[in-house]
Amino acid sequence: VKTEPFRCYDLEYLKGDMIYLFTDGFSSQFGGPKGKKLMKSNLYKLMSEAAEIPVDQQSGKFKTLFEDWQGTLEQVDDVTIVGFKID
């Protein structure tokens, strides 16, 4: 097993910014019209769109998109997204 040391980053943020922490399970899910992976680029697009709506509605947006993408296919990995807004 290859391990790497943790890296520390300093992030600049502004009031109103949304921060998301997530596992790779969402973007790794197979589905859609061609049974392909959702991919990180589509997850990032979804996060950008979700950041524009009220925080209490974001969970539903993520859940709906995931379920629609997955369709009848089996879930292949854990799926976790945690978001918080800087006030």
Phi and psi restraints in degrees (range 20) as a CNS / XPLOR table:
assign (resid 1 and name C) (resid 2 and name N)
       (resid 2 and name CA) (resid 2 and name C) 1.0 -88.7 20.0 2
assign (resid 2 and name N) (resid 2 and name CA)
       (resid 2 and name C) (resid 3 and name N) 1.0 129.1 20.0 2
assign (resid 2 and name C) (resid 3 and name N)
       (resid 3 and name CA) (resid 3 and name C) 1.0 -122.7 20.0 2
assign (resid 3 and name N) (resid 3 and name CA)
       (resid 3 and name C) (resid 4 and name N) 1.0 149.0 20.0 2
assign (resid 3 and name C) (resid 4 and name N)
       (resid 4 and name CA) (resid 4 and name C) 1.0 -125.1 20.0 2
assign (resid 4 and name N) (resid 4 and name CA)
       (resid 4 and name C) (resid 5 and name N) 1.0 148.6 20.0 2
assign (resid 4 and name C) (resid 5 and name N)
       (resid 5 and name CA) (resid 5 and name C) 1.0 -68.0 20.0 2
assign (resid 5 and name N) (resid 5 and name CA)
       (resid 5 and name C) (resid 6 and name N) 1.0 154.4 20.0 2
assign (resid 5 and name C) (resid 6 and name N)
       (resid 6 and name CA) (resid 6 and name C) 1.0 -64.6 20.0 2
assign (resid 6 and name N) (resid 6 and name CA)
       (resid 6 and name C) (resid 7 and name N) 1.0 148.0 20.0 2
assign (resid 6 and name C) (resid 7 and name N)
       (resid 7 and name CA) (resid 7 and name C) 1.0 -111.6 20.0 2
assign (resid 7 and name N) (resid 7 and name CA)
       (resid 7 and name C) (resid 8 and name N) 1.0 141.8 20.0 2
assign (resid 7 and name C) (resid 8 and name N)
       (resid 8 and name CA) (resid 8 and name C) 1.0 -105.9 20.0 2
assign (resid 8 and name N) (resid 8 and name CA)
       (resid 8 and name C) (resid 9 and name N) 1.0 138.6 20.0 2
assign (resid 8 and name C) (resid 9 and name N)
       (resid 9 and name CA) (resid 9 and name C) 1.0 -128.1 20.0 2
assign (resid 9 and name N) (resid 9 and name CA)
       (resid 9 and name C) (resid 10 and name N) 1.0 144.4 20.0 2
assign (resid 9 and name C) (resid 10 and name N)
       (resid 10 and name CA) (resid 10 and name C) 1.0 -101.5 20.0 2
assign (resid 10 and name N) (resid 10 and name CA)
       (resid 10 and name C) (resid 11 and name N) 1.0 125.8 20.0 2
assign (resid 10 and name C) (resid 11 and name N)
       (resid 11 and name CA) (resid 11 and name C) 1.0 -114.1 20.0 2
assign (resid 11 and name N) (resid 11 and name CA)
       (resid 11 and name C) (resid 12 and name N) 1.0 138.9 20.0 2
assign (resid 11 and name C) (resid 12 and name N)
       (resid 12 and name CA) (resid 12 and name C) 1.0 -96.6 20.0 2
assign (resid 12 and name N) (resid 12 and name CA)
       (resid 12 and name C) (resid 13 and name N) 1.0 139.0 20.0 2
assign (resid 12 and name C) (resid 13 and name N)
       (resid 13 and name CA) (resid 13 and name C) 1.0 -141.4 20.0 2
assign (resid 13 and name N) (resid 13 and name CA)
       (resid 13 and name C) (resid 14 and name N) 1.0 161.8 20.0 2
assign (resid 13 and name C) (resid 14 and name N)
       (resid 14 and name CA) (resid 14 and name C) 1.0 -123.7 20.0 2
assign (resid 14 and name N) (resid 14 and name CA)
       (resid 14 and name C) (resid 15 and name N) 1.0 157.1 20.0 2
assign (resid 14 and name C) (resid 15 and name N)
       (resid 15 and name CA) (resid 15 and name C) 1.0 -56.0 20.0 2
assign (resid 15 and name N) (resid 15 and name CA)
       (resid 15 and name C) (resid 16 and name N) 1.0 132.9 20.0 2
assign (resid 15 and name C) (resid 16 and name N)
       (resid 16 and name CA) (resid 16 and name C) 1.0 96.8 20.0 2
assign (resid 16 and name N) (resid 16 and name CA)
       (resid 16 and name C) (resid 17 and name N) 1.0 -12.7 20.0 2
assign (resid 16 and name C) (resid 17 and name N)
       (resid 17 and name CA) (resid 17 and name C) 1.0 -65.7 20.0 2
assign (resid 17 and name N) (resid 17 and name CA)
       (resid 17 and name C) (resid 18 and name N) 1.0 145.9 20.0 2
assign (resid 17 and name C) (resid 18 and name N)
       (resid 18 and name CA) (resid 18 and name C) 1.0 -103.1 20.0 2
assign (resid 18 and name N) (resid 18 and name CA)
       (resid 18 and name C) (resid 19 and name N) 1.0 135.8 20.0 2
assign (resid 18 and name C) (resid 19 and name N)
       (resid 19 and name CA) (resid 19 and name C) 1.0 -117.3 20.0 2
assign (resid 19 and name N) (resid 19 and name CA)
       (resid 19 and name C) (resid 20 and name N) 1.0 128.7 20.0 2
assign (resid 19 and name C) (resid 20 and name N)
       (resid 20 and name CA) (resid 20 and name C) 1.0 -118.7 20.0 2
assign (resid 20 and name N) (resid 20 and name CA)
       (resid 20 and name C) (resid 21 and name N) 1.0 135.3 20.0 2
assign (resid 20 and name C) (resid 21 and name N)
       (resid 21 and name CA) (resid 21 and name C) 1.0 -116.4 20.0 2
assign (resid 21 and name N) (resid 21 and name CA)
       (resid 21 and name C) (resid 22 and name N) 1.0 136.1 20.0 2
assign (resid 21 and name C) (resid 22 and name N)
       (resid 22 and name CA) (resid 22 and name C) 1.0 -154.3 20.0 2
assign (resid 22 and name N) (resid 22 and name CA)
       (resid 22 and name C) (resid 23 and name N) 1.0 155.4 20.0 2
assign (resid 22 and name C) (resid 23 and name N)
       (resid 23 and name CA) (resid 23 and name C) 1.0 -89.1 20.0 2
assign (resid 23 and name N) (resid 23 and name CA)
       (resid 23 and name C) (resid 24 and name N) 1.0 171.4 20.0 2
assign (resid 23 and name C) (resid 24 and name N)
       (resid 24 and name CA) (resid 24 and name C) 1.0 -81.7 20.0 2
assign (resid 24 and name N) (resid 24 and name CA)
       (resid 24 and name C) (resid 25 and name N) 1.0 -1.7 20.0 2
assign (resid 24 and name C) (resid 25 and name N)
       (resid 25 and name CA) (resid 25 and name C) 1.0 -62.3 20.0 2
assign (resid 25 and name N) (resid 25 and name CA)
       (resid 25 and name C) (resid 26 and name N) 1.0 -36.2 20.0 2
assign (resid 25 and name C) (resid 26 and name N)
       (resid 26 and name CA) (resid 26 and name C) 1.0 -64.7 20.0 2
assign (resid 26 and name N) (resid 26 and name CA)
       (resid 26 and name C) (resid 27 and name N) 1.0 -51.2 20.0 2
assign (resid 26 and name C) (resid 27 and name N)
       (resid 27 and name CA) (resid 27 and name C) 1.0 -74.1 20.0 2
assign (resid 27 and name N) (resid 27 and name CA)
       (resid 27 and name C) (resid 28 and name N) 1.0 -18.1 20.0 2
assign (resid 27 and name C) (resid 28 and name N)
       (resid 28 and name CA) (resid 28 and name C) 1.0 -87.8 20.0 2
assign (resid 28 and name N) (resid 28 and name CA)
       (resid 28 and name C) (resid 29 and name N) 1.0 -5.8 20.0 2
assign (resid 28 and name C) (resid 29 and name N)
       (resid 29 and name CA) (resid 29 and name C) 1.0 -70.1 20.0 2
assign (resid 29 and name N) (resid 29 and name CA)
       (resid 29 and name C) (resid 30 and name N) 1.0 132.0 20.0 2
assign (resid 29 and name C) (resid 30 and name N)
       (resid 30 and name CA) (resid 30 and name C) 1.0 -81.4 20.0 2
assign (resid 30 and name N) (resid 30 and name CA)
       (resid 30 and name C) (resid 31 and name N) 1.0 146.0 20.0 2
assign (resid 30 and name C) (resid 31 and name N)
       (resid 31 and name CA) (resid 31 and name C) 1.0 163.8 20.0 2
assign (resid 31 and name N) (resid 31 and name CA)
       (resid 31 and name C) (resid 32 and name N) 1.0 -152.0 20.0 2
assign (resid 31 and name C) (resid 32 and name N)
       (resid 32 and name CA) (resid 32 and name C) 1.0 70.9 20.0 2
assign (resid 32 and name N) (resid 32 and name CA)
       (resid 32 and name C) (resid 33 and name N) 1.0 -177.2 20.0 2
assign (resid 32 and name C) (resid 33 and name N)
       (resid 33 and name CA) (resid 33 and name C) 1.0 -65.5 20.0 2
assign (resid 33 and name N) (resid 33 and name CA)
       (resid 33 and name C) (resid 34 and name N) 1.0 -21.7 20.0 2
assign (resid 33 and name C) (resid 34 and name N)
       (resid 34 and name CA) (resid 34 and name C) 1.0 -113.5 20.0 2
assign (resid 34 and name N) (resid 34 and name CA)
       (resid 34 and name C) (resid 35 and name N) 1.0 6.5 20.0 2
assign (resid 34 and name C) (resid 35 and name N)
       (resid 35 and name CA) (resid 35 and name C) 1.0 67.3 20.0 2
assign (resid 35 and name N) (resid 35 and name CA)
       (resid 35 and name C) (resid 36 and name N) 1.0 27.7 20.0 2
assign (resid 35 and name C) (resid 36 and name N)
       (resid 36 and name CA) (resid 36 and name C) 1.0 -95.8 20.0 2
assign (resid 36 and name N) (resid 36 and name CA)
       (resid 36 and name C) (resid 37 and name N) 1.0 170.5 20.0 2
assign (resid 36 and name C) (resid 37 and name N)
       (resid 37 and name CA) (resid 37 and name C) 1.0 -69.0 20.0 2
assign (resid 37 and name N) (resid 37 and name CA)
       (resid 37 and name C) (resid 38 and name N) 1.0 149.4 20.0 2
assign (resid 37 and name C) (resid 38 and name N)
       (resid 38 and name CA) (resid 38 and name C) 1.0 -64.6 20.0 2
assign (resid 38 and name N) (resid 38 and name CA)
       (resid 38 and name C) (resid 39 and name N) 1.0 -40.0 20.0 2
assign (resid 38 and name C) (resid 39 and name N)
       (resid 39 and name CA) (resid 39 and name C) 1.0 78.5 20.0 2
assign (resid 39 and name N) (resid 39 and name CA)
       (resid 39 and name C) (resid 40 and name N) 1.0 150.7 20.0 2
assign (resid 39 and name C) (resid 40 and name N)
       (resid 40 and name CA) (resid 40 and name C) 1.0 -61.6 20.0 2
assign (resid 40 and name N) (resid 40 and name CA)
       (resid 40 and name C) (resid 41 and name N) 1.0 -39.6 20.0 2
assign (resid 40 and name C) (resid 41 and name N)
       (resid 41 and name CA) (resid 41 and name C) 1.0 -59.7 20.0 2
assign (resid 41 and name N) (resid 41 and name CA)
       (resid 41 and name C) (resid 42 and name N) 1.0 -39.1 20.0 2
assign (resid 41 and name C) (resid 42 and name N)
       (resid 42 and name CA) (resid 42 and name C) 1.0 -71.9 20.0 2
assign (resid 42 and name N) (resid 42 and name CA)
       (resid 42 and name C) (resid 43 and name N) 1.0 -34.9 20.0 2
assign (resid 42 and name C) (resid 43 and name N)
       (resid 43 and name CA) (resid 43 and name C) 1.0 -65.3 20.0 2
assign (resid 43 and name N) (resid 43 and name CA)
       (resid 43 and name C) (resid 44 and name N) 1.0 -43.2 20.0 2
assign (resid 43 and name C) (resid 44 and name N)
       (resid 44 and name CA) (resid 44 and name C) 1.0 -62.6 20.0 2
assign (resid 44 and name N) (resid 44 and name CA)
       (resid 44 and name C) (resid 45 and name N) 1.0 -38.7 20.0 2
assign (resid 44 and name C) (resid 45 and name N)
       (resid 45 and name CA) (resid 45 and name C) 1.0 -63.3 20.0 2
assign (resid 45 and name N) (resid 45 and name CA)
       (resid 45 and name C) (resid 46 and name N) 1.0 -43.7 20.0 2
assign (resid 45 and name C) (resid 46 and name N)
       (resid 46 and name CA) (resid 46 and name C) 1.0 -61.9 20.0 2
assign (resid 46 and name N) (resid 46 and name CA)
       (resid 46 and name C) (resid 47 and name N) 1.0 -42.0 20.0 2
assign (resid 46 and name C) (resid 47 and name N)
       (resid 47 and name CA) (resid 47 and name C) 1.0 -62.9 20.0 2
assign (resid 47 and name N) (resid 47 and name CA)
       (resid 47 and name C) (resid 48 and name N) 1.0 -40.9 20.0 2
assign (resid 47 and name C) (resid 48 and name N)
       (resid 48 and name CA) (resid 48 and name C) 1.0 -62.0 20.0 2
assign (resid 48 and name N) (resid 48 and name CA)
       (resid 48 and name C) (resid 49 and name N) 1.0 -42.3 20.0 2
assign (resid 48 and name C) (resid 49 and name N)
       (resid 49 and name CA) (resid 49 and name C) 1.0 -68.8 20.0 2
assign (resid 49 and name N) (resid 49 and name CA)
       (resid 49 and name C) (resid 50 and name N) 1.0 -42.7 20.0 2
assign (resid 49 and name C) (resid 50 and name N)
       (resid 50 and name CA) (resid 50 and name C) 1.0 -65.0 20.0 2
assign (resid 50 and name N) (resid 50 and name CA)
       (resid 50 and name C) (resid 51 and name N) 1.0 -33.8 20.0 2
assign (resid 50 and name C) (resid 51 and name N)
       (resid 51 and name CA) (resid 51 and name C) 1.0 -62.3 20.0 2
assign (resid 51 and name N) (resid 51 and name CA)
       (resid 51 and name C) (resid 52 and name N) 1.0 -18.6 20.0 2
assign (resid 51 and name C) (resid 52 and name N)
       (resid 52 and name CA) (resid 52 and name C) 1.0 -87.6 20.0 2
assign (resid 52 and name N) (resid 52 and name CA)
       (resid 52 and name C) (resid 53 and name N) 1.0 -9.9 20.0 2
assign (resid 52 and name C) (resid 53 and name N)
       (resid 53 and name CA) (resid 53 and name C) 1.0 -106.8 20.0 2
assign (resid 53 and name N) (resid 53 and name CA)
       (resid 53 and name C) (resid 54 and name N) 1.0 163.3 20.0 2
assign (resid 53 and name C) (resid 54 and name N)
       (resid 54 and name CA) (resid 54 and name C) 1.0 -55.5 20.0 2
assign (resid 54 and name N) (resid 54 and name CA)
       (resid 54 and name C) (resid 55 and name N) 1.0 144.0 20.0 2
assign (resid 54 and name C) (resid 55 and name N)
       (resid 55 and name CA) (resid 55 and name C) 1.0 -55.5 20.0 2
assign (resid 55 and name N) (resid 55 and name CA)
       (resid 55 and name C) (resid 56 and name N) 1.0 -39.5 20.0 2
assign (resid 55 and name C) (resid 56 and name N)
       (resid 56 and name CA) (resid 56 and name C) 1.0 -70.5 20.0 2
assign (resid 56 and name N) (resid 56 and name CA)
       (resid 56 and name C) (resid 57 and name N) 1.0 -8.1 20.0 2
assign (resid 56 and name C) (resid 57 and name N)
       (resid 57 and name CA) (resid 57 and name C) 1.0 -104.6 20.0 2
assign (resid 57 and name N) (resid 57 and name CA)
       (resid 57 and name C) (resid 58 and name N) 1.0 -10.6 20.0 2
assign (resid 57 and name C) (resid 58 and name N)
       (resid 58 and name CA) (resid 58 and name C) 1.0 -67.1 20.0 2
assign (resid 58 and name N) (resid 58 and name CA)
       (resid 58 and name C) (resid 59 and name N) 1.0 -40.6 20.0 2
assign (resid 58 and name C) (resid 59 and name N)
       (resid 59 and name CA) (resid 59 and name C) 1.0 -56.4 20.0 2
assign (resid 59 and name N) (resid 59 and name CA)
       (resid 59 and name C) (resid 60 and name N) 1.0 -44.4 20.0 2
assign (resid 59 and name C) (resid 60 and name N)
       (resid 60 and name CA) (resid 60 and name C) 1.0 -62.8 20.0 2
assign (resid 60 and name N) (resid 60 and name CA)
       (resid 60 and name C) (resid 61 and name N) 1.0 -37.9 20.0 2
assign (resid 60 and name C) (resid 61 and name N)
       (resid 61 and name CA) (resid 61 and name C) 1.0 -64.4 20.0 2
assign (resid 61 and name N) (resid 61 and name CA)
       (resid 61 and name C) (resid 62 and name N) 1.0 -45.2 20.0 2
assign (resid 61 and name C) (resid 62 and name N)
       (resid 62 and name CA) (resid 62 and name C) 1.0 -63.5 20.0 2
assign (resid 62 and name N) (resid 62 and name CA)
       (resid 62 and name C) (resid 63 and name N) 1.0 -45.7 20.0 2
assign (resid 62 and name C) (resid 63 and name N)
       (resid 63 and name CA) (resid 63 and name C) 1.0 -62.4 20.0 2
assign (resid 63 and name N) (resid 63 and name CA)
       (resid 63 and name C) (resid 64 and name N) 1.0 -46.5 20.0 2
assign (resid 63 and name C) (resid 64 and name N)
       (resid 64 and name CA) (resid 64 and name C) 1.0 -61.7 20.0 2
assign (resid 64 and name N) (resid 64 and name CA)
       (resid 64 and name C) (resid 65 and name N) 1.0 -45.6 20.0 2
assign (resid 64 and name C) (resid 65 and name N)
       (resid 65 and name CA) (resid 65 and name C) 1.0 -63.4 20.0 2
assign (resid 65 and name N) (resid 65 and name CA)
       (resid 65 and name C) (resid 66 and name N) 1.0 -42.9 20.0 2
assign (resid 65 and name C) (resid 66 and name N)
       (resid 66 and name CA) (resid 66 and name C) 1.0 -61.6 20.0 2
assign (resid 66 and name N) (resid 66 and name CA)
       (resid 66 and name C) (resid 67 and name N) 1.0 -48.5 20.0 2
assign (resid 66 and name C) (resid 67 and name N)
       (resid 67 and name CA) (resid 67 and name C) 1.0 -64.9 20.0 2
assign (resid 67 and name N) (resid 67 and name CA)
       (resid 67 and name C) (resid 68 and name N) 1.0 -39.7 20.0 2
assign (resid 67 and name C) (resid 68 and name N)
       (resid 68 and name CA) (resid 68 and name C) 1.0 -64.6 20.0 2
assign (resid 68 and name N) (resid 68 and name CA)
       (resid 68 and name C) (resid 69 and name N) 1.0 -41.9 20.0 2
assign (resid 68 and name C) (resid 69 and name N)
       (resid 69 and name CA) (resid 69 and name C) 1.0 -65.4 20.0 2
assign (resid 69 and name N) (resid 69 and name CA)
       (resid 69 and name C) (resid 70 and name N) 1.0 -46.8 20.0 2
assign (resid 69 and name C) (resid 70 and name N)
       (resid 70 and name CA) (resid 70 and name C) 1.0 -63.2 20.0 2
assign (resid 70 and name N) (resid 70 and name CA)
       (resid 70 and name C) (resid 71 and name N) 1.0 -39.5 20.0 2
assign (resid 70 and name C) (resid 71 and name N)
       (resid 71 and name CA) (resid 71 and name C) 1.0 57.9 20.0 2
assign (resid 71 and name N) (resid 71 and name CA)
       (resid 71 and name C) (resid 72 and name N) 1.0 -128.2 20.0 2
assign (resid 71 and name C) (resid 72 and name N)
       (resid 72 and name CA) (resid 72 and name C) 1.0 -94.5 20.0 2
assign (resid 72 and name N) (resid 72 and name CA)
       (resid 72 and name C) (resid 73 and name N) 1.0 1.8 20.0 2
assign (resid 72 and name C) (resid 73 and name N)
       (resid 73 and name CA) (resid 73 and name C) 1.0 -76.4 20.0 2
assign (resid 73 and name N) (resid 73 and name CA)
       (resid 73 and name C) (resid 74 and name N) 1.0 156.5 20.0 2
assign (resid 73 and name C) (resid 74 and name N)
       (resid 74 and name CA) (resid 74 and name C) 1.0 -73.5 20.0 2
assign (resid 74 and name N) (resid 74 and name CA)
       (resid 74 and name C) (resid 75 and name N) 1.0 143.6 20.0 2
assign (resid 74 and name C) (resid 75 and name N)
       (resid 75 and name CA) (resid 75 and name C) 1.0 -70.1 20.0 2
assign (resid 75 and name N) (resid 75 and name CA)
       (resid 75 and name C) (resid 76 and name N) 1.0 129.7 20.0 2
assign (resid 75 and name C) (resid 76 and name N)
       (resid 76 and name CA) (resid 76 and name C) 1.0 -99.5 20.0 2
assign (resid 76 and name N) (resid 76 and name CA)
       (resid 76 and name C) (resid 77 and name N) 1.0 -11.9 20.0 2
assign (resid 76 and name C) (resid 77 and name N)
       (resid 77 and name CA) (resid 77 and name C) 1.0 -157.7 20.0 2
assign (resid 77 and name N) (resid 77 and name CA)
       (resid 77 and name C) (resid 78 and name N) 1.0 169.3 20.0 2
assign (resid 77 and name C) (resid 78 and name N)
       (resid 78 and name CA) (resid 78 and name C) 1.0 -66.6 20.0 2
assign (resid 78 and name N) (resid 78 and name CA)
       (resid 78 and name C) (resid 79 and name N) 1.0 149.6 20.0 2
assign (resid 78 and name C) (resid 79 and name N)
       (resid 79 and name CA) (resid 79 and name C) 1.0 -130.8 20.0 2
assign (resid 79 and name N) (resid 79 and name CA)
       (resid 79 and name C) (resid 80 and name N) 1.0 115.0 20.0 2
assign (resid 79 and name C) (resid 80 and name N)
       (resid 80 and name CA) (resid 80 and name C) 1.0 -138.0 20.0 2
assign (resid 80 and name N) (resid 80 and name CA)
       (resid 80 and name C) (resid 81 and name N) 1.0 129.6 20.0 2
assign (resid 80 and name C) (resid 81 and name N)
       (resid 81 and name CA) (resid 81 and name C) 1.0 -134.8 20.0 2
assign (resid 81 and name N) (resid 81 and name CA)
       (resid 81 and name C) (resid 82 and name N) 1.0 126.0 20.0 2
assign (resid 81 and name C) (resid 82 and name N)
       (resid 82 and name CA) (resid 82 and name C) 1.0 -120.7 20.0 2
assign (resid 82 and name N) (resid 82 and name CA)
       (resid 82 and name C) (resid 83 and name N) 1.0 128.5 20.0 2
assign (resid 82 and name C) (resid 83 and name N)
       (resid 83 and name CA) (resid 83 and name C) 1.0 -127.2 20.0 2
assign (resid 83 and name N) (resid 83 and name CA)
       (resid 83 and name C) (resid 84 and name N) 1.0 147.2 20.0 2
assign (resid 83 and name C) (resid 84 and name N)
       (resid 84 and name CA) (resid 84 and name C) 1.0 -146.4 20.0 2
assign (resid 84 and name N) (resid 84 and name CA)
       (resid 84 and name C) (resid 85 and name N) 1.0 151.3 20.0 2
assign (resid 84 and name C) (resid 85 and name N)
       (resid 85 and name CA) (resid 85 and name C) 1.0 -106.7 20.0 2
assign (resid 85 and name N) (resid 85 and name CA)
       (resid 85 and name C) (resid 86 and name N) 1.0 135.7 20.0 2
assign (resid 85 and name C) (resid 86 and name N)
       (resid 86 and name CA) (resid 86 and name C) 1.0 -80.9 20.0 2
assign (resid 86 and name N) (resid 86 and name CA)
       (resid 86 and name C) (resid 87 and name N) 1.0 120.3 20.0 2
